[in-house]
Amino acid sequence: MSPFTQHTVSQEHEKSSIHHVESTDESPDVHTDADEVPSGYWLSFKFLGTVLAIILLANSLFIGYVMPVNILAIINADVGMLSSLSSVELLF
């Protein structure tokens, strides 16, 4: 099989694998009133897991970045002014 034939075959395969997706201008109604929330939703595993994940994310961001940067600032104040401290904080 020549390179030209291989190229043509791959182009035909790409053309045949394209699917048409219809789109509509109508957006689904995603608004839900408090009366429409199913009972037990606020105590469901999925909702409590989402809240816990958000809390753990905020804590890990605080512990992982804010605390070390603040500690570096305190060390810098005790030792003396270092010109490279801001680059250390950005790289951290």
Secondary structure, DSSP 8 states (H G I E B T S, - for coil): --HHHHHHHHHHHHHHT-------S--------GGGS-TTGGGSHHHHHHHHHHHHHHHHHIIIIIHHHHHHHHHHHHH---TTHHHHHHH-
